[in-house]
């Protein structure tokens, strides 16, 4: 697979696929622009080479139709400030008008195309839509790691219709950090897995057991494992269909010698609410009709000791419902401990990324991935469709 600095782009039309799916508030103002800033090295390189830059991206899930609140105008406005130059989003991403604009670009100019997902052909990986995008470019650059686990027209289909394809600098960073974390890690490697989506993360956890020295499981995931051990967990989040799988994981861990840590106490309440009465109890004493919503102080101390020995830490998923203050202490305490460690620290995007940002520790983490789903698929050992498409294009 080639990267941008390995391809001659001088004076050429370069179509770049970025992940600009940024969070917007009720006023359509960008709440977090890190994904836009992450694309700047690739954008600046293309412009410095006097290439003609065509930007493609998506925002939200408009379902193949135009949704005014999901136009890319706020993204272009922020990028305009960051580059200190005027940028205007076109009204569409395909069509004769767009083709005319692209054909008449001058070196160092930018054409910013409208939300790709306003067309059903994008998510359906429609060949005619991919071909229409591919017509614009001499070189295709994929720098949207956050979308690399999707097989869409703008990151998979398009590679069939552009002669030269390569990865951008963000893509390169993401894959290099993944390799540092799981292919050739500094040991001990501590993996932390949390969050509520047990079905999405169990396969990743199984793979982590094969490479990690120590594994910490918290958040909603922990209660499926605790129940598989016969612990009464009240009304805590449990995926009944995965209890048997959780038991298999625990048996595998016991045979492999990997140290496996579950919470020993938790914060419980009768409902997930800001006004709920809370208690801290050992996990064996969860009250019927109460639910666990955060790890407790004893678990924080235990997990902190584990983190203290690490040389590499990989983390995906919070330790509790951190959006509510009463259930946020476990997640934030762990973030501060990870940030203070001397290990290579890699956060796997998603909710953990948001929590790190709120805790004010973003600058103290070695690397925060821009793609939660793509990161998890890599951890599971899956091949990412967008990466495979770039490799095939490079071999042509």
N, C-alpha and C positions, 0 to 999 in steps of 0.2 A: 504494500500500500504506500502510495506516494503522499508527501505532504507539500504544502504550498510553496515552501522555499526550494523544493526540488523541481519545480515546473517553471518554464519560461512564460511569463504572463505580460511582458512589456508590450504596451499598446493594444492588448487583446481585450475582448469582451469577457469579463469574469463574472459568472453568476454564483453568488454565495448564499447558501442556505444557513440562516441563523436561528437560534432558539430565543425569540423575543417574547415568549409567553409569560409576561411579567404580571404581577398582581396590581390591580387598579382599585382605588377606593370608590366611594359613591359619587365622587365628582370627576371620575375618570382620570384621576391623577395617579401617576406611578408611585406605588408604595415602596418598591424595592427595585433598583435598576442594576443590580449586580450582573444579570444576564446580558444586559446591553454593554456594560463596561467590559465584560469578559470577551466580547467580540472585537474590541478596539484593536488589539494587536494584528488581527487578520485584516481588518478594514484599513488600518494605516499602512500596512505592508502593500496591499493592492493599490492604494492611491499613490504611494511613494514610487511604485513601479510604472506610473503613468498608464495604468490599465483603466478600463471602463468598467465601473463597478455596478452590478445589478443585484439588489438586495431582495431576498425572498424570506418570508417568515410567516408564522401564524400567531393568532391570539385567541384563546378560549376555544369553545366548541360550538361554533355557529350552526353546525349541521348541514353544510352545503348551501346556505342561503346568506344573504347580506343582513348582518345585524349591526346597526349603527354604533352601538356601544362597544363593539369589538373591532372597530376599525383600528388601523395601526398608526393613526395620527399622533397619539401621545408618545409612542415609541420614537417616531421620526422627530418629534419636537425635542425629546431628551437627547437623542443622538446628535441632533443639530447643535445643541449646546455643548456637548462633549467634544465635537469636532470643530466647533466654532465656524460653521458654514451652514448655509440654508439648505434644508432638505424637505422635499414635499413628497407625500405618498400619492401614487397614482390612484385613479378610481377603480382600477381592476388589476389583475395580474396576467391576463392573457388577452389577445385581440390585436387587430390591425393597428390600432392607435398606439399600443404599447410597442409593437414591432417597429413602427416608424420612429418612435423615440429612441429605441435601442440602436437602430441602424444609423441614427444621426448623432450618437454620443461622441463627445470629444475626450481625449485622454485625461484621466483624473476626475471625470465627472461621475455622478451617482444617479441611478434610477432606482427608486424605492417602490417595489410593487405592493399592492394591497393584499390583505389577508388571504393566504392560499386556501384556507378552509371555507371561504365563501363559495367554493366550487366542490361538489361532491367527488369529482374526479381526483382530488388530492388524497383524501383518506381511503378511497377505493383503489388507489394506485392505478388509475385509468391510463392506458397507454397513450391515448390521444391527448390527454391533458399533460402528461409527462413530455410528450413530443413537442407540444406547443411551448412549454417552458424551455426545453432543450434547444429550440431554434435560436434563442437569444444568445447562446454562449459559445465561445471558443474553448473556455475552460470552466469546469464546474468544481466548486469548493464546498464541501460539507463541513460546517463548523457547529452543527446543532447536535451535540452529544445527547442532550435531553430528549431528543426525538429519535435517537439511533435505534431504539428497540421497536420502532414502528416501521411497517413496510408501506410507505406512502409514495405518491408520484414524485414529490420534490426531493426525496432522498434515496429512493431505490429506482423507480421507473426512469427517472431522468438520465441516469448513468448510461442507459442504452443509446441515448441520442446525442451525447456530447463526446467528442473525441478524447479529451483529456480530463481526468477526474482526480481529485486529491482531497485530503483532509486539511482542515484549517489548524491554526495554532492552539485553539482551545481543545479541539478533538485530540490533538497530540498530547497536550498536558493531561487530559482526563485519562487516556490510555496508559500513559507513562506512570501516573500515580497509582493506577490500579495494579500495574505490574509491580511497582515498589511494594504495595501493600500485600498482595496475595501470591505473586509469582516468586519474588525474591525478597521476602520481608526481613527486616532486622528483628531478631527474636529476643524475648518472648513477644508473640503476636497475640494481642487481646482483641477479641471481637465482641462488640456490644450490639445486641439486637433487641429492639423494643417495638412500640407501636401496637396498633389494634388489629392490623390485617394479617392474621395468622396464616391464612391460605396463601397470601402473596409472598410471605417471607420464610415459610418453613423449608422450602427447597433450598433457598439461599443459606439457611442455617445448617442444613445437612452438609452442604459443601464447605461451609466455614469450619465445621467440626473436623474436616479432613486436613485443613491447613493451619488452623489456629492452635495455640498452646493453651489458651484459656478462653472460655465463652461465658458471657454474662447475658442472661435473658431477663428483661423487665417489661414494663408496660402491660398492655392487655394480653400480649402473647404468654406472659408468665402463668396466667391462670389456667390455660389449657394444659400446660405442663404440670402444674400443681395438682390439678384434678386427675391427671393420668397417674399420679403417685398416690391417689386415694385421699387427698386433702379436700375437705369441705370448703368450697369457695363462695358460698352464698349465691347471689345473683351477679357475680362478676362475669365479665365477658369470657365466654368459653366457646370454642368451635368444636362441637360434639363430634363432627365427622373426622376430626384430626387427632383425637385422643390416642387412638391406636398408633398413629404415626409418631406422636410425641413420645410414646413409650419406647418405640423402636429407636428413636434418636437417643434417648437416655441410656438404653442398653448398649448402643454403639459407642457412646461416650465412655461408658464404664470399661469397655474392652480396649478402647484406643489409648487410654491414659490421659486424654484431654480433660482438664479441670472445668467443670460445668457448674455455674452459679445461678441459683434462683433466689428471689427475694425471701428474706426470713421474717419480715414484718411489712405491713402496708397501712396506708391511710384508707379508711373505709367510710362510706356514707350510704344512706338509704336511696339516694338519687344523685344523679350527676347535675349538680346545681350550685350556683354561687352562694345560695342561702342555706345549703344543707348543713346539718350538724355532722361533724366528723369525729372519728376516733382513730387512734393508732393501736394496732393489735398485732400479735404474732400471726403469721399466715394460717397456723393451725386453729386460730380462735376467731376466724371471720364469722360474724353473726349471720344466721339465716335471714334472708331478705335484705341484707346489706351487700354492698359491692366494693371491691378493691379498685381504687382510682389513682393510686400513686404508691411508690415504694416508701417505706418508712425510714426513720433515722438509723436504725441498726443495719438495714440493707445498704444505706448510703455509706456507712463506715466500712462495711465488708467490701463493697464494690470499689471503694476508694483505695483500699489496700491492694486489691488486684490491679487496678490501674497504675498504682505507684511502681509496680515491677515491670511495666510494659516498655518495649522499645518501638513497637508499632501498635497503633490503635485504629481499628476500623469500626465505625458506629453508624447504624441506621435504625431510627425509631426512638421516640421519647420514652421516658420511664413512667409517664402518667398523663393525665388530661391536663397538660401544662397551660392550656388556654384559660383555665379557671385557677385563680390564685391559690386556693386551698389545696389544689392538687398539682402544683407546679414545683414544689420545693425539691423533689427528687430529681427531676430533669435538670433544673438549674444547678443543683449541687454537683451533679455528675459533669455538666458542661464545664463548670469552673475547675473541677479536678482534672479533667482531660486537658483543658487549656493550660493548666499549670504544670502538666507533666513534661518530661524531657523527650517523650516519644515522638515519632512521626505520626501525626494525627490526621485521619481522613474521615470526613463526614459524608455520608452517602445521600445527600440531598433530602428532598421531601420535608416533612414536618420537623425533622431534626435541624435542618438548615434554618428554618424560621425561629426555632427555639434558641439556637446559637446567636442569631442576630438580636433577638430580644434580650438575651443575657449580656450583650455587649462584648462578646468574646470572639467575634468574627476574625479579628486580626491576629488572634493567638492560636488559631487552628492552622495546621500546615496546609491543608487543602479541603475545600468544600466543593463537592461535585455539583454540577448544575443539572444533573439528571438522576432523580430518585429511581424511576422505573428502569432506566437503562443501566444504572449502577447495580441494581439488584439482579438484573438478568446476567450481567457479567459475573457477579458473585456466584450465581447458580451454575455458571459454566456454560451458559447459552451463547450462541453466536448472535451478534446483533445484525439485523438485515442491512442496515445502512453501511456498516463496516464491510460486510461481505460484498456488497455492491461496488464499493470503492476498490476493493481488491481485484474483483473481476475486471473492472474498467482498466486498472493499472496493467493488467496482463495482456490487454488487447494490442 
